[in-house]
Amino acid sequence: MQQEPDKSGNLILKELHGHFHVIGDVHGCFDELLALLQKLGYEVYDDSKTGKYRVTPQEGSMAVFVGDLVDRGPNSPEVLRLVMDMVEQDVALCVSGNHDDKLYRKLMGRNVQVRHGLELTVAQLENYDKAFIDRVREFLGHLPHHIILDDGRLVVAHAGLEERLHGRHSKSVRDLCLYGPTTGELDAHGLPVRLDWAADYSGVAVVVYGHTPVREPRWKNNTINIDTGCVFGGKLTALTYPDHILTTVDAFDTYAESIRPFLQPTAH
């Protein structure tokens, strides 16, 4: 079962059932990711002979990454190497985040603004050979924008997705998965004003997402935001599904300063 989205950019794997460990925005925090995986019962071995990580989960478990593997943090290339190896070994799935997509466009030679942490990732990748860069480009270029699991009861998208769009594809659906809905205006920090799509969610599927840092994992209407801002000195969080157990690792350092204040948690 290699991760490969259909032509629409969706990855519908309803026949796959948990336990899933859905992991929030990593943003290059490699050491914290290793610590979190260890806490979740994964064994990670760096095989110097093959140049690949060998990862053994607990039986019946699989990791699912909500995207934004890269940028701002200290070691985006090793996060990519680990996640690519996990996906290749069928012990993980991953959706694209907006930062992953921007790195892909940069690697494709497109004109993108090298800021918001991308400049760090580009510099870090200079230490890796062309074969690795080519592998990263291929991997990022084939990431789905959302994944549907467990008979449709679990949906993972980087910025979330309202129920009527689950399993759908268009440029607007893809943009919603990567960036979330916005008003089209900019806030005082010069960033897009985001709409809280989860406030009106009434779907059966649990939607797990990240993208907007929160102090604590935020449940709202059968959705949960698990981007707890590890790269900003917060935590790296995993949601175990279907048990709804939260596992966290505190950031080992503050690697970047958040322009926008963290959202405060609200009740389940």
C-alpha positions as CSV (number, residue, x, y, z in Angstrom):
1,M,0.0,0.0,0.0
2,Q,2.2,2.8,-1.3
3,Q,0.8,6.3,-0.7
4,E,-0.3,7.5,-4.0
5,P,-3.2,9.9,-4.4
6,D,-5.7,9.4,-7.3
7,K,-5.7,11.9,-10.2
8,S,-7.9,14.2,-8.2
9,G,-5.2,14.6,-5.5
10,N,-7.3,12.7,-2.9
11,L,-6.1,9.7,-1.0
12,I,-9.2,7.6,-0.1
13,L,-8.2,4.6,2.0
14,K,-11.5,3.9,3.8
15,E,-10.5,0.3,4.2
16,L,-7.6,1.2,6.5
17,H,-8.5,1.2,10.2
18,G,-6.5,2.5,13.2
19,H,-4.8,2.8,15.4
20,F,-3.6,6.0,13.7
21,H,-1.2,8.4,15.3
22,V,-2.0,11.8,13.6
23,I,1.0,14.1,14.1
24,G,0.8,17.9,14.0
25,D,3.0,20.4,12.1
26,V,6.7,19.3,12.5
27,H,8.4,22.3,10.8
28,G,11.8,20.8,10.9
29,C,11.8,19.8,14.6
30,F,13.5,16.5,14.0
31,D,14.6,15.7,17.5
32,E,11.2,16.4,18.9
33,L,9.7,14.1,16.2
34,L,12.0,11.3,17.1
35,A,11.1,11.8,20.8
36,L,7.4,11.7,20.0
37,L,7.6,8.6,17.8
38,Q,9.5,6.9,20.6
39,K,6.8,7.9,23.1
40,L,4.2,6.4,20.8
41,G,6.1,3.1,20.6
42,Y,7.9,3.4,17.3
43,E,11.4,2.0,17.0
44,V,13.5,4.2,14.7
45,Y,16.9,2.9,13.4
46,D,19.1,4.8,11.0
47,D,20.6,2.1,8.8
48,S,24.0,3.5,7.5
49,K,24.3,0.7,5.0
50,T,21.2,1.7,3.1
51,G,21.0,5.4,4.1
52,K,17.4,4.8,5.2
53,Y,15.6,5.0,8.4
54,R,14.0,1.7,9.4
55,V,10.9,2.3,11.5
56,T,8.9,-0.3,13.3
57,P,5.5,0.7,14.8
58,Q,3.5,-1.1,17.4
59,E,1.4,-3.8,15.7
60,G,-1.6,-2.3,13.9
61,S,-0.4,1.3,14.2
62,M,0.4,3.8,11.5
63,A,1.5,7.5,11.6
64,V,-0.4,10.2,9.6
65,F,1.3,13.6,9.2
66,V,-0.9,16.7,8.8
67,G,1.8,18.4,6.7
68,D,4.2,21.3,7.1
69,L,7.1,19.0,7.6
70,V,9.6,21.8,6.7
71,D,10.6,25.4,7.3
72,R,11.6,27.5,10.4
73,G,13.0,24.5,12.4
74,P,16.6,23.3,12.7
75,N,16.5,20.1,10.6
76,S,13.9,20.0,7.8
77,P,15.9,17.6,5.6
78,E,16.1,14.9,8.2
79,V,12.4,15.3,8.9
80,L,11.8,14.7,5.2
81,R,14.1,11.7,5.1
82,L,12.4,10.1,8.0
83,V,8.9,10.7,6.8
84,M,9.7,9.7,3.2
85,D,11.2,6.4,4.6
86,M,8.2,5.8,6.8
87,V,5.8,6.3,3.9
88,E,7.9,4.1,1.7
89,Q,7.8,1.3,4.4
90,D,4.0,1.7,4.6
91,V,4.1,2.8,8.3
92,A,3.0,6.4,7.6
93,L,0.8,8.6,5.4
94,C,1.2,12.3,4.9
95,V,-0.8,15.2,3.4
96,S,0.7,18.3,1.9
97,G,1.0,21.5,3.9
98,N,1.3,24.9,2.5
99,H,5.0,25.0,3.4
100,D,5.7,21.6,1.8
101,D,3.9,22.8,-1.4
102,K,6.0,26.0,-1.5
103,L,9.2,24.0,-1.1
104,Y,8.0,21.8,-4.0
105,R,7.4,24.8,-6.2
106,K,10.8,26.1,-5.3
107,L,12.5,22.8,-6.2
108,M,10.5,22.8,-9.5
109,G,12.2,26.2,-10.3
110,R,9.1,28.3,-9.9
111,N,9.2,31.8,-8.7
112,V,8.4,31.8,-5.0
113,Q,9.2,34.2,-2.2
114,V,12.0,32.6,-0.1
115,R,10.8,33.6,3.3
116,H,8.8,32.4,6.3
117,G,11.4,29.8,7.0
118,L,11.9,28.5,3.5
119,E,15.3,30.2,3.4
120,L,16.4,27.9,6.2
121,T,15.2,24.8,4.5
122,V,16.9,25.8,1.2
123,A,20.2,26.4,3.1
124,Q,19.9,23.1,5.0
125,L,19.3,21.2,1.8
126,E,22.6,22.4,0.4
127,N,24.3,19.7,2.5
128,Y,22.4,17.0,0.6
129,D,23.1,15.5,-2.8
130,K,21.1,15.7,-6.0
131,A,19.6,12.2,-5.6
132,F,18.1,13.3,-2.2
133,I,16.8,16.6,-3.7
134,D,15.2,14.7,-6.6
135,R,13.6,12.3,-4.1
136,V,12.2,15.2,-2.0
137,R,10.8,16.8,-5.2
138,E,9.1,13.6,-6.3
139,F,7.7,12.9,-2.8
140,L,6.3,16.4,-2.3
141,G,4.8,16.5,-5.8
142,H,2.7,13.4,-5.1
143,L,1.4,14.3,-1.6
144,P,-2.4,14.3,-1.4
145,H,-4.3,17.3,-0.1
146,H,-6.5,15.2,2.1
147,I,-6.8,11.6,3.3
148,I,-10.0,9.7,4.1
149,L,-9.6,6.7,6.4
150,D,-11.6,4.2,8.5
151,D,-14.8,3.9,6.4
152,G,-14.9,7.7,6.1
153,R,-14.9,8.3,9.8
154,L,-11.5,10.0,9.8
155,V,-10.3,12.9,7.5
156,V,-6.8,14.4,7.7
157,A,-6.2,17.7,5.9
158,H,-3.5,20.3,6.7
159,A,-5.9,23.2,7.3
160,G,-9.0,21.1,7.7
161,L,-12.0,20.6,5.3
162,E,-15.7,21.0,5.7
163,E,-17.8,17.9,5.3
164,R,-19.4,18.6,1.9
165,L,-16.0,18.7,0.3
166,H,-14.7,15.4,1.7
167,G,-13.5,13.3,-1.2
168,R,-13.9,16.2,-3.7
169,H,-11.3,17.8,-5.8
170,S,-10.9,21.2,-7.4
171,K,-8.3,23.9,-7.1
172,S,-10.5,25.6,-4.5
173,V,-10.7,22.4,-2.4
174,R,-7.0,21.9,-2.7
175,D,-6.4,25.5,-1.6
176,L,-8.8,25.1,1.4
177,C,-6.9,22.0,2.5
178,L,-3.5,23.8,2.3
179,Y,-4.5,27.3,3.5
180,G,-8.0,27.2,5.0
181,P,-10.7,29.7,4.2
182,T,-9.8,33.4,4.5
183,T,-11.7,36.7,4.1
184,G,-9.3,38.0,1.5
185,E,-8.2,40.7,3.9
186,L,-4.9,41.0,5.8
187,D,-4.6,41.5,9.6
188,A,-2.4,43.9,11.5
189,H,0.6,41.5,11.0
190,G,0.1,41.5,7.3
191,L,-1.2,37.9,7.3
192,P,-4.4,36.6,5.8
193,V,-7.5,36.9,8.0
194,R,-8.6,33.2,8.5
195,L,-12.2,32.1,9.0
196,D,-13.0,29.5,11.6
197,W,-14.5,26.8,9.4
198,A,-14.7,24.4,12.4
199,A,-17.3,26.6,14.1
200,D,-19.9,25.4,11.6
201,Y,-18.8,21.8,11.2
202,S,-21.5,19.2,11.8
203,G,-20.0,16.2,10.0
204,V,-19.8,12.6,11.2
205,A,-16.1,12.3,10.3
206,V,-13.5,13.4,12.8
207,V,-11.4,16.0,10.9
208,V,-7.8,16.3,12.2
209,Y,-5.8,19.3,11.0
210,G,-3.1,21.8,12.0
211,H,-1.9,25.0,10.1
212,T,-2.9,27.5,12.8
213,P,-0.9,27.2,16.0
214,V,-2.9,26.8,19.2
215,R,-1.6,26.7,22.8
216,E,-3.4,23.4,23.4
217,P,-5.1,20.9,21.0
218,R,-8.4,22.5,20.1
219,W,-11.5,20.3,19.8
220,K,-14.5,21.9,18.1
221,N,-17.5,20.2,16.6
222,N,-15.8,16.8,15.9
223,T,-12.7,18.6,14.6
224,I,-9.3,18.9,16.3
225,N,-6.4,21.3,15.6
226,I,-3.2,19.6,16.7
227,D,-0.7,22.2,15.6
228,T,0.6,23.2,19.0
229,G,3.5,25.3,17.7
230,C,6.5,23.1,18.4
231,V,8.8,25.3,16.3
232,F,7.6,28.3,18.2
233,G,8.6,26.8,21.5
234,G,5.3,25.0,22.1
235,K,4.7,21.3,21.8
236,L,4.6,18.6,19.1
237,T,1.3,16.7,19.4
238,A,-0.1,13.4,18.2
239,L,-3.7,12.3,18.4
240,T,-4.2,8.6,18.7
241,Y,-7.4,7.6,16.7
242,P,-9.9,6.2,17.4
243,D,-9.1,6.5,21.2
244,H,-8.7,10.3,21.1
245,I,-5.6,10.1,23.3
246,L,-3.3,13.1,23.0
247,T,0.5,12.6,23.3
248,T,2.9,15.5,23.4
249,V,6.6,16.4,23.5
250,D,7.7,19.8,24.7
251,A,9.8,21.7,22.2
252,F,13.5,21.5,23.1
253,D,14.0,25.1,22.1
254,T,12.3,28.1,20.5
255,Y,13.4,28.0,16.9
256,A,11.3,30.8,15.5
257,E,9.1,33.6,16.7
258,S,5.4,33.5,15.8
259,I,4.2,36.6,14.0
260,R,0.6,35.9,15.0
261,P,-0.3,35.1,18.6
262,F,-1.4,31.5,19.3
263,L,-5.1,30.8,19.3
264,Q,-6.4,30.0,22.8
265,P,-8.1,26.6,23.3
266,T,-11.9,26.3,23.5
267,A,-14.0,23.6,25.1
268,H,-14.7,20.3,23.4
